[in-house]
């Protein structure tokens, strides 16, 4: 079998499989050419096989110790590093993203895996709660079952095969059946081989991880509707997330869908700070809008200013700045086309172009757009996400109108306020409004760049994510793939270590109402 | 206005309102007579008014301190106690439940309110997570918004107007619009007056609590579909919960529904324990099956035995015991009728009557039913919940078949195993299967009786509840009505006290990965 064919296969448990006849290839958006390797769309039989193995693996994987799972996660990270430059080169060809960005993304990916490994090795995340007495009841989080995860186009490593969702599910004790994003199938294949190697090396049960390819709507729907799947995680468009949500909530046995469906991430500039450093903020905003060709969930797609002189200076700086920014390739021809169409379509709806970079063939041109507050309030759909390097400006003719605009916003991943201490003191009410709209509120910063740690929230009210209580970044993401179970009047020898009297895991537990870590 | 009319009203904010023309009355199932007071079904205008006030109240209620909300919850508990005997008498007339049971239920209700008051006063429940550095990110749980709560028929106090869901939502900082169960409208009215008194006394914002009456499907659907509602909590039938779930997930902005939809709560008896104390267990099982006329979500509606000699003795004891148990009134004529119809219908499906108490007019007769394992596996719908004092026995002809039956079960609130240490050692695999099926696993006990504390789980996989990750009893229930929010790079003076460096609330927090409670 040629190398090209051998890489075009699904990973079903520990074996590669290529039963289907539907072939597809990835496109290099920088070189503007189709890449040579052909990939095979998974058949329903292959998806069934992956899920059957996953369900079987769950019976043993859920019983692995946290130390064993931590070792597995570290092994995946090590094996991703071992893929070396090939991974970066392949990912760059398939995504058009520059090598340094992908090197950073690889660090983030392995960092996430190791953060989850350390979190479960420490162990307190299970939220052990013990009430002794009659009855004796002891609660902890247990894994939910097999998780179906969909890779995102815009992070071929960090939100893909061994990305945050996979790290989270495997840390929790859940097997994963991963649907690779068709924009980077070869990258996905390489990372899948790293996971396979880690599975074999750390003796994890076969089926704890499988990966299937698919370009069609049907492949994703088949996974979401499958009785062996216990939850879905998705990062992508509203349309894609909503379709999975609809399928999953209408099953005979509904399952949760944790979908991150995008956001316009509004940035509010208050009067004082614009006077103080408008031009500098303009440069920072442009940088944030065009970072990664604007292909981030947290891209600031909307910014709102009060209408005064300082705003005029700020806008002039933006207009001057954007002219010198380069057009850049996008992830796929489809994404680029959608970006260009949206930019054009918005201009039919009262949106004007405030400034734009110079166009270049097959590249996305950074755009600054503008709409009046009145028009924005009348036709709120113009505020919907434009995926790419653009941002829409709204001029509020008063602070009251700025508040009104804030109140009308849909749910967001992030909301940002720039202000001097005086601005912020005066407009605490704005923070208050925005807290109801977003999962993360940023003061004097920009939303791009999501730190991966214990405190991050990457989620927010509908339509940013579903449900609002989830986060897909940070260690709190693990609770998406768990549920609490209560052990009543169990003899000591049948209790999991996390709940035994002598606390052998040395974890923090809520014992009769007090958080303690006593042992012995 | 006559007393009868004055009690027939909705509580909309702090005012009573009775705009509707649809009247209904409650029925006394013991005296077998309609009660005199007429109640008015809420109009959509009244529901709109309640929700508008609730949404307005949210803007200030969410800013109350935990100490203020704790004071409010204690005040509700005090004011319920102040209702004195009238509450118990009215509840007994409307439900047919005996006075001592209702006195106990009142204690549980006030106990729940005080437990949540103490939990929020302590404060660590907000799960504060702080990562200092660049950026500085700080996460905590915030209230979700207005919660629509549906009262249950079978707990006119503890799962009703000031019951667990209301206590939880108010503790979290969420206003409540409560849909009273039409079986106990007068009880609901009295408790609503107590909450109103507490609202006024502790100066809570008007609209933090409203109560509407309704007998129709449409009233509930209107509430679940309303744009001002952020989540629904429900305890009742599968049909009722599923209808709300379908509405809530198909809205333009879907919202979570936390529905507790019942369960058969299987009890497994292992061979050794049946030999050791079969007759004693038979008496305890009968007691659990008929407690409260079987009208508990955790009623053991299914029990499974291995087929050997000890089982024969156990079944004989059950047959002897049930004959002497009294028939008893049920909550409503509709519930009684449904019980009798199900008992009859099951007999058309291969279910046989193993034993029954003596019938009495307008009362539910305790029943023990039986079906073969083969038939149960073929027609799993015979295993669906029968709400009332009955339990279905399945004779497994082998331990293998007993495991097969366990594997076939739908999601449950509870699952119970009776066994000697030897039994349990031998059948740890059964515990393992049941852990995937239920939210609470009980060893050598019975599922009726749900302790209200930090460690309880009252929830489980579909169709027991949705989502499986929720619990509607115990302090962990609070997370249903919250979501995490992350404050990035906030100046100290804009942070909530829970997240300030010097930890003025003295709460446990995850600071840079370590759980600490340091202050200053």
Interface residues (C-beta under 8 A of the other chain):
Chain A: X59 X122 X124 X127 X129 X130 X131 X135 X137 X138 X139 X142 X144 X145 X245 X249 X250 X253 X254 X256 X421 X424 X428 X431 X432 X435 X436 X438 X439 X440 X441 X442 X443 X444 X445 X449 X451 X453 X454 X455 X456 X457 X459 X461 X462 X463 X466 X467 X468 X469 X471 X474 X476 X479 X482 X483 X484 X485 X486 X487 X488 X489 X490 X491 X494 X508 X510 X512 X513 X515 X517
Chain B: X59 X122 X124 X127 X129 X130 X131 X135 X137 X138 X139 X142 X144 X145 X245 X249 X250 X253 X254 X256 X421 X424 X428 X431 X432 X435 X436 X438 X439 X440 X441 X442 X443 X444 X445 X449 X451 X453 X454 X455 X456 X457 X459 X461 X462 X463 X466 X467 X468 X469 X471 X474 X476 X479 X482 X483 X484 X485 X486 X487 X488 X489 X490 X491 X494 X508 X510 X512 X513 X515 X517
